[in-house]
Amino acid sequence: SRITFLDTPGHEAFSEMRARGANVTDIVVLVVAADDGLMPQTIEAINHTKAAGVPMIVAINKIDKPEANAQRIRERLLEHEVVVEEMGGDTQDVEVSATKKTGLDALIEKIQLQAELLELRANPDRDAEGTVIEAKLDKGRGPVATVLVTRGTLKVGDVFVIGAESGKVRALVNDKGMQLKEAGPSMPVEILGITGVPQAGDPLQVVENEARAREVAAYRAGVIQQKRTTNAPASLDSMFSALKEKQAIEFPLVVKADTQGTVEAIVGAINKISTDLIKARVLHSGVGGITESDVTLAGASGAPIIGFNVRANAKAREIAERQKVALKYYDVIYELTDEIRAGMAGELGPEAFETVVGRAEIREVFSAGKHGRAAGLLVTEGVIRKALKARITRDDVIIYTGEIASLRRFKDDVAEVRAGLECGVTFSQNFTDIKAGDFLETFEVELRERTL
């Protein structure tokens, strides 16, 4: 039997893979360092694995180091509902050292055992099917896709469809750079001879002739174009009305908040809302600003992201806009639970629409007499106006929400300051905990009646 390892460095690539619906892996090997415990990306990888419903084997690495403590790792995994066999669960684990090559044979054995239990087999005597792992435009060779063959045997000369592209296999190259005549199941190969660059996660199918390949590719390209124009953003109300229509029982959410205690409180509150008819399911929860990884995981599951006292970074906002992922921001827990409950009951009250009017970077802080402290700003987007609602974030976590009390430019009081200009502001409630490097966002809130 052949084992192919797909390395996903960090967590972002893993969620991208899930986001594109590429269910390529049959078994996930979760590598955890024995000397430094569970990193945030390890916890994200566990959540992605559970969301994909793929069995897991834990490889506890760096076991040769004197400070290694494998038992502590097993205990930490319990917090995330990963129970290894030694602790009475059904997840296999193995202690390994990549540098000393210890335990690697045991890991292979455990993968083979898991494969036998799952009856992972494929028929090589049929037209090939596969999945794109990675694709690029190579200067000398044109569009090249790395494909993992999942069924059948792919041969040089085969005509195929790959996502919205088609082609005829001009050459097959293995991981050592050698040219092959054919590639069987579970084999990763680079394919040359594609009309364009496919997407990671696209399926490959061998078809009978080039005319058929072009026809299927053209149809798929049309479907993709149509989806782009009709994809509506996921919002709590549209999500719930969609659930009602198809009587679905799960409502997925991604939750991010400013502290661990808040995360636990929100997840607990959301879980309590669930009824026999509909159940909220938190796919992933964590502390800190909303990252690209959170957005790609939410996009894969059609889930909105709940941000409590935190905001999305610029890259995450950009991906959310592109993938039509709803970012819902709250700072009062009962408003959050009330809105989800109202959505479930179908009795939706007015919705607060927040429009960001301006963004600015705090460059310096100075004393401002009886007002306490003032901030020197550089306006980066939009406009800053007096009496607008404002929030200050530090590392994407909100540290203040209030209003702009005064706005000055060169010692003169002004009504507004536009992007590219500098100004000085003080805040309501005599807020003084400002630092250079913080960010300011001004916004307007409009209450609108919901329409279903």
C-alpha positions in Angstrom: 0.0 0.0 0.0 1.1 3.6 -0.7 1.0 6.4 1.8 1.1 10.0 0.5 1.7 12.8 3.0 0.2 16.2 2.4 2.0 18.7 4.4 0.0 21.8 5.4 2.4 24.2 7.1 0.7 26.3 9.7 -3.1 26.5 9.7 -4.1 28.8 6.9 -3.4 26.3 4.1 -5.4 23.7 5.9 -8.5 25.9 6.2 -8.1 27.1 2.6 -8.2 23.4 1.6 -11.3 22.8 3.6 -12.8 26.1 2.3 -12.6 24.8 -1.3 -14.3 21.6 -0.3 -11.3 19.5 -1.1 -11.8 16.4 1.0 -8.5 14.9 -0.1 -7.1 13.5 3.1 -8.4 10.1 4.5 -6.4 10.4 7.7 -5.0 13.5 9.5 -1.7 13.2 11.3 -1.6 16.0 13.9 2.0 16.9 14.7 2.4 18.4 18.2 5.8 19.4 19.7 6.4 17.6 23.0 8.3 20.5 24.5 6.0 23.5 23.8 2.4 22.2 24.0 -0.6 23.1 21.9 -0.1 26.2 19.7 -3.2 28.2 18.5 -2.7 26.7 15.0 -2.8 23.2 16.5 -6.2 23.9 18.1 -7.4 25.3 14.7 -6.2 22.2 12.9 -8.2 20.0 15.4 -11.3 22.1 14.7 -10.8 21.8 10.9 -10.3 18.1 11.2 -13.5 17.7 13.2 -15.4 19.9 10.8 -14.2 17.7 7.9 -15.1 14.5 9.8 -11.7 13.0 9.2 -10.1 10.5 11.6 -6.9 11.7 13.4 -3.6 10.2 14.6 -1.5 12.4 17.0 2.2 12.4 16.4 4.0 13.8 19.5 7.3 15.1 18.0 10.7 16.2 19.5 10.5 13.4 22.0 14.3 13.3 22.1 14.5 16.7 23.8 15.2 16.6 27.6 12.3 19.0 28.3 9.8 16.8 26.3 6.7 15.8 28.2 4.3 13.7 26.1 1.9 13.1 29.0 1.3 16.8 29.3 0.4 16.9 25.6 -2.2 14.1 26.1 -3.8 16.0 29.0 -3.9 19.2 27.0 -5.6 17.4 24.1 -8.4 16.3 26.5 -9.4 20.0 26.7 -10.2 19.9 23.0 -12.0 16.6 23.1 -9.2 14.6 21.6 -8.9 11.5 23.8 -6.0 9.2 23.0 -6.2 5.4 23.6 -4.0 5.6 26.6 -6.5 8.0 28.3 -9.4 5.7 27.4 -10.3 7.2 24.0 -10.2 6.0 20.4 -7.5 8.4 18.9 -4.2 6.7 18.2 -1.0 8.6 19.3 2.7 7.9 18.7 5.8 9.5 20.1 8.3 10.4 17.4 11.5 12.3 16.8 12.0 13.7 13.3 15.7 14.4 13.8 16.6 11.0 15.4 14.1 9.1 13.2 12.6 7.3 16.2 9.0 6.2 16.2 8.5 6.8 12.5 8.0 3.1 11.7 5.4 3.0 14.5 3.6 6.0 12.9 3.5 4.2 9.5 2.1 1.1 11.2 -0.6 3.1 12.9 -1.6 4.8 9.6 -1.8 1.4 7.9 -3.9 0.0 10.8 -6.3 3.0 10.5 -6.4 2.6 6.7 -7.4 -1.1 7.2 -10.1 -0.2 9.7 -11.5 2.4 7.3 -11.1 0.0 4.3 -9.3 2.6 2.3 -9.0 1.0 -1.2 -9.1 2.2 -4.7 -9.6 0.6 -8.1 -6.6 1.3 -10.5 -8.4 -0.3 -13.5 -10.7 2.5 -14.5 -10.6 6.1 -15.8 -8.7 8.3 -13.4 -10.2 10.7 -10.9 -8.1 13.1 -8.8 -8.0 16.3 -6.9 -5.8 19.4 -7.4 -3.5 20.0 -4.4 -1.7 23.0 -5.9 -1.5 24.8 -9.3 0.7 27.4 -10.8 1.7 29.1 -14.1 5.2 27.9 -14.9 7.2 30.2 -17.2 8.7 27.4 -19.3 5.9 24.8 -19.0 2.7 26.8 -18.9 -0.1 25.8 -16.5 1.0 23.0 -14.2 -1.2 21.3 -11.6 -0.1 19.0 -8.8 -2.8 16.3 -8.6 -3.4 13.5 -6.2 -4.9 10.6 -8.1 -7.8 9.2 -5.9 -9.2 6.5 -8.3 -8.1 4.8 -11.5 -4.9 5.3 -13.4 -3.9 8.5 -15.2 -1.9 8.0 -18.4 0.0 10.2 -20.8 -2.4 11.1 -23.6 -5.6 11.0 -21.4 -8.1 13.7 -22.1 -9.4 15.3 -18.9 -11.5 18.0 -17.3 -10.1 19.7 -14.2 -12.5 22.2 -12.6 -13.4 24.8 -15.2 -10.3 23.9 -17.4 -9.7 20.9 -19.7 -6.6 19.4 -21.4 -4.7 16.4 -22.6 -1.9 14.9 -20.5 1.3 16.0 -22.2 3.6 14.8 -19.4 3.4 13.4 -15.8 6.2 14.3 -13.4 6.6 12.7 -10.0 7.9 14.3 -6.7 11.5 13.4 -7.7 11.2 15.2 -11.1 11.1 12.0 -13.1 8.7 11.6 -16.1 6.2 8.8 -15.8 3.9 7.1 -18.3 1.1 6.6 -15.8 0.1 7.4 -12.2 -2.2 5.2 -10.0 -4.3 5.8 -6.9 -2.8 7.8 -4.0 -0.1 9.1 -6.3 0.8 12.8 -6.4 1.9 14.0 -9.9 2.5 17.2 -11.8 0.3 17.4 -14.9 1.3 19.3 -18.0 -1.1 20.1 -20.9 -3.9 22.1 -19.2 -5.7 25.0 -21.0 -5.4 27.3 -17.9 -4.5 27.2 -14.2 -7.2 25.4 -12.1 -8.1 26.1 -8.5 -6.7 24.2 -5.5 -9.3 21.6 -4.6 -10.7 21.2 -8.2 -11.7 17.7 -9.2 -10.0 16.0 -12.2 -11.9 13.5 -14.4 -10.7 11.7 -17.5 -13.3 11.9 -20.3 -13.7 10.1 -23.7 -12.7 12.9 -26.1 -11.5 16.5 -26.4 -14.9 17.9 -27.6 -16.6 16.4 -24.5 -13.8 17.9 -22.2 -14.3 21.4 -23.7 -18.1 21.2 -23.4 -17.9 20.2 -19.7 -15.2 22.9 -18.9 -17.3 25.6 -20.7 -20.4 24.6 -18.7 -18.6 24.7 -15.4 -17.0 28.1 -16.2 -20.6 29.4 -16.8 -21.8 28.0 -13.5 -18.9 29.6 -11.6 -19.6 33.0 -13.3 -23.3 32.7 -12.3 -22.4 31.8 -8.7 -20.2 34.9 -8.5 -23.1 37.2 -9.5 -25.8 35.5 -7.4 -24.0 34.7 -4.2 -25.7 36.5 -1.3 -23.8 37.2 1.9 -24.5 34.9 4.8 -26.3 36.8 7.5 -28.1 35.5 10.6 -31.6 36.3 9.2 -31.0 34.9 5.7 -29.2 31.8 7.2 -32.2 31.1 9.5 -34.8 31.5 6.7 -32.7 29.2 4.6 -32.6 26.7 7.4 -36.4 26.9 7.8 -36.9 26.1 4.2 -34.9 22.9 4.2 -35.7 22.0 7.8 -32.0 21.8 8.6 -31.1 21.4 12.3 -27.6 23.0 12.5 -26.6 26.6 12.4 -22.8 27.0 12.3 -20.9 29.9 13.9 -17.3 31.0 14.4 -16.8 33.0 17.6 -13.9 35.3 18.5 -13.7 37.5 21.6 -11.2 39.5 23.6 -10.6 37.1 26.5 -10.9 33.4 27.1 -13.5 33.9 29.8 -15.7 35.8 27.4 -15.3 33.1 24.7 -16.4 30.4 27.2 -19.4 32.6 28.3 -20.5 33.3 24.7 -20.1 29.6 23.6 -22.1 28.5 26.7 -24.8 31.1 26.1 -25.1 30.1 22.4 -25.3 26.4 23.2 -28.1 27.1 25.7 -30.2 28.8 23.0 -30.4 25.6 21.0 -33.8 23.9 20.9 -35.0 20.5 19.7 -35.7 21.9 16.2 -32.5 24.0 15.6 -29.1 23.8 17.2 -26.3 26.4 17.1 -22.9 24.8 16.4 -19.7 26.7 17.2 -17.2 25.4 14.6 -14.3 27.3 16.2 -13.9 29.8 19.0 -10.8 31.7 20.1 -9.2 34.7 21.7 -8.0 37.8 19.7 -8.8 39.6 16.5 -10.5 37.9 13.5 -7.9 36.3 11.2 -7.8 35.1 7.6 -7.9 31.5 8.9 -11.2 32.2 10.8 -12.7 33.7 7.6 -11.7 30.7 5.4 -13.1 28.2 7.9 -16.4 30.2 8.1 -16.5 30.5 4.3 -16.2 26.7 4.0 -19.2 26.1 6.2 -21.4 29.1 5.2 -21.1 30.4 8.8 -21.2 34.0 10.0 -18.4 35.2 12.3 -19.3 36.6 15.7 -16.8 39.1 17.0 -17.2 40.2 20.6 -15.1 43.3 21.5 -12.7 42.4 18.6 -12.4 43.3 15.0 -11.2 41.7 11.8 -7.7 42.7 10.4 -7.5 44.2 7.0 -6.6 41.0 5.2 -9.5 39.1 6.9 -11.9 41.9 5.9 -10.8 41.6 2.3 -11.3 37.8 2.2 -14.6 38.1 4.0 -15.8 40.5 1.3 -14.6 38.2 -1.4 -16.0 35.0 0.1 -19.3 36.8 1.2 -18.7 35.9 4.9 -20.8 37.9 7.3 -18.9 39.6 10.1 -21.2 40.3 13.1 -19.8 42.6 15.8 -21.2 42.8 19.4 -20.2 44.3 22.7 -23.2 43.3 24.8 -23.7 39.6 25.3 -27.5 39.7 25.6 -27.7 41.6 22.4 -25.8 38.8 20.7 -27.9 36.0 22.3 -31.2 38.0 21.7 -30.4 38.3 18.0 -29.6 34.7 17.6 -32.7 33.7 19.5 -34.8 36.1 17.5 -33.4 34.6 14.3 -34.3 31.1 15.5 -37.8 32.2 16.4 -38.2 34.1 13.2 -39.2 37.2 15.2 -36.5 39.6 14.1 -36.5 43.1 15.5 -34.8 46.1 13.8 -31.2 45.6 12.8 -28.4 48.0 13.6 -26.4 48.8 10.4 -23.0 50.2 11.2 -21.3 52.4 8.6 -17.6 53.1 9.1 -17.1 56.8 8.3 -13.3 57.0 8.9 -10.2 55.3 10.1 -7.1 56.8 11.5 -3.8 55.8 13.1 -2.8 57.3 16.5 0.7 58.8 15.9 1.3 60.5 19.3 -0.3 61.2 22.6 0.0 64.5 24.6 -1.5 66.3 27.6 -4.6 68.4 27.0 -5.2 70.2 30.2 -8.6 69.6 31.8 -9.5 67.1 29.0 -6.8 64.7 30.3 -5.0 63.5 27.2 -5.4 64.1 23.5 -4.3 62.0 20.5 -2.5 63.1 17.4 -4.0 61.3 14.4 -3.2 60.7 10.8 -6.5 60.0 9.0 -6.0 57.0 6.7 -9.5 56.5 5.3 -12.7 58.5 5.0 -13.3 61.3 7.3 -13.2 62.0 11.1 -16.0 64.3 12.4 -16.8 65.7 15.8 -19.6 63.9 17.9 -19.3 60.7 15.8 -19.2 57.4 17.6 -15.6 56.1 17.9 -13.7 53.0 18.9 -10.0 52.5 19.6 -8.4 49.2 18.9 -5.0 47.8 20.0 -3.9 44.6 18.2 -7.5 44.2 16.8 -9.0 44.2 20.3 -11.4 47.1 21.2 -10.1 49.1 24.3 -12.6 52.0 24.1 -16.0 52.8 22.6 -17.4 56.4 22.9 -17.5 59.6 21.0 -15.1 62.2 19.7 -15.4 65.1 22.2 -13.2 67.7 20.4 -11.4 67.9 17.0 -8.6 70.3 16.3 -6.3 71.1 13.5 -3.4 73.5 14.2 -5.0 74.7 17.4 -8.3 75.6 15.6 -11.6 73.7 16.3 -12.7 72.1 13.0 -15.9 70.2 12.0 -14.2 67.4 10.1 -10.7 66.2 8.9 -10.3 64.2 5.7 -8.0 61.3 4.7 -4.3 62.2 4.4 -4.4 65.0 7.0 -3.3 65.1 10.6 -5.4 66.3 13.6 -5.8 66.2 17.3 -8.8 64.7 19.2 -10.0 64.1 22.7 -12.6 61.5 23.7 -15.8 61.5 25.8 -15.6 60.1 29.3 -12.2 61.7 29.5 -10.6 58.5 28.1 -6.8 58.6 28.6 -5.5 55.1 28.0 -4.3 55.9 24.5 -0.9 54.8 23.0 0.9 55.6 19.8 0.2 52.8 17.4 -3.5 52.3 18.4 -6.1 52.6 15.6 -9.2 54.7 15.6 -12.5 53.9 13.8 -15.4 56.3 13.6 -18.9 55.0 12.7 -22.6 55.8 12.4 -25.3 53.4 13.5 -28.6 53.2 11.7 -31.6 51.2 12.9 -33.6 49.6 10.1 -36.5 47.2 10.1 -35.6 43.7 9.0 -37.2 42.2 5.9 -37.4 38.5 5.6 
